[in-house]
Each structure stands twice: as C-alpha cells, then as structure tokens.
Amino acid sequence: MTTYRRGEPGYEQARADAVWNARKPDRYPEVIAVPADAGEAADAVAYARDHGLTVSVRSGGHSWYGIHLRDGGLLLDLSRLRTITVDPAARTAVIDAGVIGTELYRAVAEHNLFFPVGHGPDVGVAGFLLGGGYGWNSRQYGPACFSIRAVDVITAGGAPLHCDDPRNSDFLWAARGGGFAQFAVITRFHLRLYDQPGSIMRSTQVYPAELAGEVAAWMMAIGPLLDDRVELVSMVTRPAHDQLQRQRDHGLGHRVRRLGGAGEGAARAI
C-alpha cells in the first residue's frame, strides 16, 4: 500500500489526482492511502480507527465538489482496485471499486452482455452506482443501483462482510443509491447483466434559444410516449468556437439515443 502524509513528497500530487475536476477544493486529509487490494484497504481502515481518523473514500473521483476530499482524516483511494470477473452463464459480473465505466462495458461486451453504465466513459462505476446510477438504457432497466446483487464491504471494525438480500442486507440497502454516506467501505460490487443491445443510434437537433419554451413543452409531452429504450436528453449550451459566427443564436439542443433491437427498428423509434 502506498501512503502519503500531509507535508511529505508526493502528497500534493496524490491529493490533486483524487479529484477529476480541474478545480481542486482547498481541503487536506492528514493521510492518503492507496491500497492495491481489499486486504490493504482493510489495513488502512484499521490504521484510521487506531489513530482516531475519520475515513472518506475515493473511487473514480468524479464528484463535482470533491466530497471525498476532506480536511483531516484519512482518504482511502480505491482507484487501483480494478479487477473484473464476468460469469456469462450466470449473467453476472463482480467488479472492484476502482473500475471505470469503459472497463466494465468492454469486459461484458466480450460476452455479448451489457450493463447500464454512466454516459461519461471515464466515470467510476462505484460512485455512479452509489448515487443511483442513471445511465445507458436506465429507462428500460431502471437506475443501475437496482442491478446490484451484492456488495463486499469493510466495516469500521475492520471486518470484511459479504452483503446480499439474505445476509447483512442493511449494507446492500444503503449501496442501492445511498450516496457517499455509507455504513462501510465498499470494495466490490456483484452486478446483474443484460443482453447486449443490437444497435445504438443517436440523433441530435439544435434550435434557436428563443424556442426554448416551445421545445421544452414538446419534450415534456412526448417523453412519456417514447419507447423505454429511447432516451431524450436536453441541454442549453453555447456552440463550439468555430460555429459561433454561423450559429450565434442557436443555444438549445436535444439528443435522442436508442439502444436495442435491429438498426431499422432503432431508426424508426428515433
């Protein structure tokens, strides 16, 4: 396990690396621990307990406000825990807490399987799941946290536990969308997988900003009528720099994505 103490060489780089956003919060843990496996993570929890340090956990680091980066205490950085095990027959995957969305997507795709990971390819799966997990095909499968079958955790007492519906179910309940305030450190997720979509198609439209109300009303009206495999996303944004002159008044856009089925059916749905 690699550790960095405040004021020592490597600490500031480890602190900055723990937050994905370019703006780093001015908050400073006393110790940053980067374990290589669940056993070392348990050792870090034990160290924090013995030294009276609170524990915060980082997996992918995509929290907008860097909630895991706190003053004092111990930051447990699980980003090196990246093992993925897929059981195609059982249609399940077991992933470590440091796995990112692209890694999971590729691992299950090799077996023609699918998991509704987040839309951002480099978002950590752990934080995505703990926040509920609205990602690819969530309209069909529900939030990704509904597909958590079990979790492996380290309690504050240092005990490793396997948590599913029959055993230690409170920990599993919290993992299904409970956010960052968990009862224990989650080191591994057991996930339900689905059939790989036959196709993924996308259509993008851009409208002048003055039509925002009309477009929003139209989207609210058709949204409930769409196929569950169709995802409608709206955003207000400025065009790219090289488009400013010819699209200066274009500020509202929406994207339509459709997953599943043959290409012809997907095109009809969009």
N, C-alpha and C positions, 0 to 999 in steps of 0.2 A: 504494500500500500504506500502511495506517495502522500506525504503530508506537507502543508505549507503553513507556517505560523506567521502571524502579522509582524511585519518588520523584517522578515527573513527574505533572502533571494528567492525569486520565483513567485512570491505571494501575490504581488500586484497583477502579474500576468494571469495567474490562476483565477484571481478574483474577477478580472475583466472577461476572461474566457467563459466564465459561468453564466454570463448574460449575453443573449444573442443580439439584442438591440445595440446600436452604436452608442446610444446614451447610457452610460453606466451609473447606477444610483450611488450616492456617496454613503454607502453602508459597508461596514467592515467586520466580517467574522473574525474571531480570535484564531480559529484553526480551520483550514480547508483540507478535508480528507478525500482522497481519490482512490477508492478500492478497486481491485482487479476482479473480485468475485464477491459472492454473497457472504462468505466467511469473513473476509476482510471488512465488509460493511458491518457485520455484527461486532467485530473488534472495535470499530470506530464508535458505534453506539455505546459499547461498554466503556470506552475511554471518556466519552461525554458524560455518562452517568457518574463515573468515579470522580470526575473533576467538576461536577456541578454545572455543566454547559448544556444549554438548550440545543436542539438539533433541528436544522432545516435541510431540505433535500432538493437537489437539482438533478434532473434527468436530461432533458433537451435544452433547457434554458430559454424557452420562447415566451415565458411570462412577460407581458407587456411592461409591467412595472417591477420586474425582478423580485417577486415576492419571496423567493428563496434566499436572497442576499440580505442578511440582517446583521445589525451591529451585535458584537459579542457572539458567544455561542460557537457551535461547530457547523460548518457547511459540509454536508455529505454529498459529494459529487459522484453520481452513479453512471456518468456518461461512458465509462469503459465497459460496463456490463452490456454486451451486445450479442449474446448467443440467441439463436432462433432455432427451434426444433419443430418441424411440421410432421403431423401424422395424417397422411392423405386419407387413409381408410376411416379414421375417426372424425375427419374433417375438423381438426383442432390444431392449434399452434401454441407453443409455450415460448414466451419471449422474455428476455431480461429487461430491466427497467431503463436501460440506456439506448434501446433500439429506436431508430427513427422511422418515419412513415415509409420512405422509399425502400429501406431494407426489408421491412415486413412485406410490402407489396410484391417485391421481386421474389422473395423466398416462397410465398404461397402461389404466385403465378406459375412457378415451375411445375406445380401440380394441378394446374388449371383451377385454382381456388382463388378466393377473394376475401379481403377484409375491408370494411369501410373506414379506411384511414383518413386523416385530415387532408384538406385541399393543398396545404403547403407541404412540399415533398420532404423538407428537412426538419419538420416539426417532430419533437419527441413523442412517441406513442404514449408513454406513461402519463405525461401531463395532459395530453389530448383526452385520454380515457377518463382521468380523474375529474376533468372539467365537464364531463358528459359526453363529449365526442360527437359533434355534428360534422360529418364528413361525406365522402362519396357514397351515394345511394342511401343516405340516412332516412330519406322519405320512405324507402321501401323496408329497410331493416331496423329502423329506429336509431336513436343515438348509439354510438359504438359501445358505450358502457353497458348496454343491455346484452352485449355479446361476451362479456367477461364471465367465464365459468368458475374461475377460482383465482386466488392470489396467494403468493407466498410472502410472508412478512417477517420482520424482526421487531419484536415488542420492545418497549422501553426497558424491560428487564433483561433483554438480550436473548430471549428465547425465539428460535425460528418456529413459525407456525404455518401450516397449510390451511387455507380458509376457503371453504365452499359452502353450499347451502346447508348440508347436514352438520358441518363442523366449523366452529368459530365464525358463525355467519355474520356477526356484527361487523367484522373487518371487511367482509365481502360487501355488505350493505353500504359501508362508507366508501368503498372503492368505486361503486357504481354511481359516480357523479358527485362525490362529496367534496371535490376540490382539493386544495392544498392542505387543509386541516385534517389530516388522517390520524387514526389511532396508533399507527405503527409505520415503520419504514417498509414500503412495498418493494421487493427486489425482483419479483417475477409475476407475469400475468399468464393465465391459461385462457385461451380465446376460442370461440366458436367461429368456424369459417363457412364460406358460402361458395356457390358456383361462380366461376369467373364470368363476367358479362361477355356476351357475344360481340359487342361493339360499344365504343364510346364515341359519341358525336357531340359537337358543340356549335352553337350559332350565337353570334354577337351582333347587337344592334346599338347604335349611338344616336341620341336625339338631342335637339337644342335644349338648353337649360330651361327656357320658358315653357316647355311642355312637361315639366316635372310633375305637376299635379295630375295632368291627364294620363301620363304613363303610369304613375303610381296607382291611380284608380283602376286602370286596366289590369295591372298585375294583381291587385287585390281581388278583382272579380274573377280572373281566370285561374288563379292559383289553386283553389280547392277542386277545380275541374280537371287538373292535369293528371296524367298517368303517374303513379307513385315512383316510377323510375326516371321521371323528368324533374330536374332541379332548376329553379328560376332564381337568379341572383341579380340584384340591382345595386348600382354603385354610382356615386357622384364623384367625378374626378376631372382633372384637367387633362387635355390631350398631351401627347408627347411633344417635346420641344419642336421637333421638325414638322409637327402638324398644326402648330399654333396659328399660323397665318391663314390656312385654309379651313380650320375648324375652330376658330376662336370662340364661336358662340355655341359649340357643342360641348355639353357638360354632363349629360345624364346618359348612362348606358345600362343595358342588362344583358346577361348571358344566360343561355339555355343549354343545359347539358342533359344527355340521356344515356343511361347505362343499361345494357342488357338487350338480348334478342339479336336478330339479324340486322344488318345495316339498313335495309329497306324499311323495316318496321321502325327502327330508331329515327330515320329521317321523317317518316310520317308523324311520329309522336312530337317531334320538334316543330 
